[in-house]
């Protein structure tokens, strides 16, 4: 049960961060050099997919994961969905990291924080949820 | 006697992320789209120059692709000509995106409109600004505002910001963030009537 709550809270944190990235202009602390620059990443052509902010897809992923985690407190079958959803999330993280490093040649530290939350969620699910 | 099924707190908690997401999507649909503006810290005291206001005069050093020049440029808003004034930073991605648009505007309106770019010195230096000018081929008057004094006087909150100033010094239009060529051209056509 604690594992489900923990994953749920991770999901909420990721959701809050993704919504922040979608809504708010990049803060100044996020632009450190030309390589570590949230503005460069979030102003790039890759900041939107099919006209929708990329971070909003992340928000949907975190929202679904958080909802599933809380429901999994007493519905064990949902764990199967969560594991599959984790794989989707990890694939998304891999693609976004590739885009940042290879195509944009810049890194957004807030985006990286969201990626780490997704990875941490995956670790928690595969280690602690059966 | 069958046991009454109770809803666990997990089910209640599950509503939170879904509700947050739905509320946010509704908010996105209802509110206007983002301005594509890079915000910066300026000491405007909450004041910002708007349409109808009188553009302040100022004096700044010129800068070009070779660097900061030891030559001052005095901007007098009551110049008798329409002025297109844009505020940028060389590191600002939206400013870079807009560079070809402004170049296009200059090509089509440069004979009738005075173009002036004010490049800010926040988080940068004249050398990097000169590289920007050289890279994007800014062929009109570009000035360097190292301490953002002119930025503050004009109430510039972010870059790029554009002002169209009439021959009498009155601000005819102000735009914040990326704009389409058509939108800016339309305003210049209006100002030139």
Interface residues (C-beta under 8 A of the other chain):
Chain A: X4 X5 X8 X11 X12 X15 X19 X22 X23 X25 X26 X28 X31 X34 X37 X39 X40 X43 X44 X56 X59 X60 X62 X63 X64 X66 X67 X68 X70 X71 X72 X73 X74
Chain B: X8 X9 X10 X11 X13 X14 X15 X16 X17 X18 X20 X21 X24 X28 X34 X36 X37 X38 X39 X40 X41 X91 X92 X93 X94 X97 X123 X158
